[in-house]
C-alpha cells in the first residue's frame, strides 16, 4: 500500500490513520512518523474500544497526539516506554475543564481502557486527556488527574 493510501486508511467508523499519526512537530522536524502493521492494528483497537464510544457520546473528537515513532516521541519529551510508541495511546483535546471531566468520567465508567490521565498544564491552563488501550495484558483501568508543571 502506498504511503498516501495508507494514511487515508480507516481505523474505525470515524477515525483515519492520518489523524492518529499527524504531528506538527514531525512536520517541523521532517520526521517520518510511520507506524508498522502491528502499530496500526493496535491503533484500530484503541479507536474501536475507546475513541468510537467517546465520539458517539460527545461528537467530534480532536486527536492531538496518537502514534509516535521513537524520534518523534523523544522530540516531544515523551517517556521512553510510552504507549504512543506502539499505537496504544492517544491524547485528546478538551475545550474546557467541564467537558474534559465529563469525557474523563465517560471513559472511566463506560469503556475498557488501560490508562486514563486528565492532564492540566499549570503554566498556560491547557488541559487534555491521555487514554490507552492494550491487548498485551488485561487493561489496568488506571485513572488519574495530573497537574503538569511548565
N, C-alpha and C positions, 0 to 999 in steps of 0.2 A: 504494500500500500504506500502511495506517495505521501510525503510529509503533509502537504496541504489537505489531502483527502483524509489522512489520519486525524488531523486536528479538528475536522468537521464531524468526526465520528460521535454519535450519540452514546452516552454512557447510561442514560436513563431517559425517561419521557421528556424532561425539561433541561437536562444538563449535557453540554457537549464537552469533549476533551479539551477543546481550545480554551474554555473558561477555567478549566481545572489546571491548566499549565501556563496561563498568561501571567506575565510578570513585568512590571515597569523596570525593575532592577535588572532583570535578564536582558531586556531590550537595550537599556542604557549601557550595560557592560558587555554586550554582544555574547551572552551566554546562551547556548543551545539547551533549552530545558526540555529534553526529550525523554519521556518515560519508556520503560521496557513493556513488553506484552504483559508481564506479571503485574507491573505497577498499574497498568491500565485496568486490568481485571479487578485489582483492589480498589481503584477509584470507582469502578462501577458498583461495587458492593457498598461503598460509602454513600454514593448517590442514591442507590435503591433503598437502603435501610435507614438512612438518617435524613439526607437532604430532600428527597422527594416527599416524605411525610411532613417535613417542615414547610416545604413550598406549598403543599396542599392546604396547610393551615394558615400560612402568613402571606402567600403570594410570592412575588418575585424576590429572590434572594441573590445578593451580590457576593461572589466569592472574591476575597482579596488575596488569598494565597491557597493554592492546592498543592499539587505535586511540586517538589523542588529537587533538582539534581544536586549532587554534593557541592558543586561550585556555587550554585545559587544559594543553597542553604547557608553556606559559610558567609556569603556576601551580605545576607540579610540578618546575620547574627543568630541563626537557628542553632538549637542544641545538636550535639554530634549524633545523638540517637533519635532524632526527630522522626515521627511517623510520617511527616511530609515526604521524607526521602524514599518511602516505599509505597506512596499512594494511599495511605490510610488516614490522612488528616486534611482538614480544610479550615481556613479562617474565614469568618463571615462578618461582613459589615453590619453594624447595628446603628440605626438612625438616632436613637436616644436610649437612655438608661431604662426607661419603662418598657420599650419594645424589646430591648435586649434581655431584660428579666423575664418577660413573657416567653421569648424564644428559648431561653435557658431552661425555664420550668417545663416547657413542652418537650424538649429533647430529653430531659431528665426523667419525665414521667411517662412518655409515650413511645420512646424508641429504644432499641438495643444499641448502646454506644459503649466505646471503650473509655474515652477520656473526654471531659467537657470542662472547659475553662471559660469563665466570663472575665475577660481581662480589661483593665482600666489603666490607661497611661496617665500618670499624675501630672506630668508637665503640660499637657495640652488638652486633657479631658477626653481624649479619644477612647472609644470602647469597641471591643469586638468579641466574638465567640470563636473559640478553637474547639473543634469537635473531631473525634476519630472513631473509627470502626475497624475491627480486626477479625480475621478468621483464623489467625495463628494460634489462638487460645480463646478461652471464654472471655467475652468482653467484661471488663472490670467495673464498669459504671462508676468511675471515679469522677466526681464533680466538685469543682471549687470556684470561688470567686477570688480573683487575684488582682492586686494593685501592683503595677509595674512602674518602677522609678525611671526617670529620664524621659 
